[in-house]
């Protein structure tokens, strides 16, 4: 019965989508969605390359390459961040998938990759990356984490 309902919801959703094809889609992990949210958060942490909370200090867009870079001052980290600032990069060409960061805002970031060449993490709307105001449960489940010293400003 659940499969029929799910198929019906998916079909109706497809009918409501615009006729323009979008280049980005998140893989829907039905098994993950059936788990309690606490478990989803723990699994998201495990799958991520890095997990951190930080404030966006500045952003830049390279019009030639259509790439963006957000410099983020780390406040707290839970996985693979040993510095006080990181870069999160992406592209503006497929802005449907890319996560949009705003200067001055604080975000909980689940980075899904790390580019050694550009020395930058990446994330997308397909991760649990959200503004701090929407991350209360994630922060609670993730626990204390490592608090970063606000006085130093080393760059990754």
Secondary structure, DSSP 8 states (H G I E B T S, - for coil): -HHHHHHHHHHHHHHHS-SS--S------HHHHTS-HHHHHHHHHHHSSEEEEEEEEEEEEETTTTEEEEEEEEEEEEES--SSEEEEEEESTTTTTB----TT-EEEEEE-EEETTTTEEE-BTTSS-EEGGG-HHHHHHH-S-EE--TT---B-
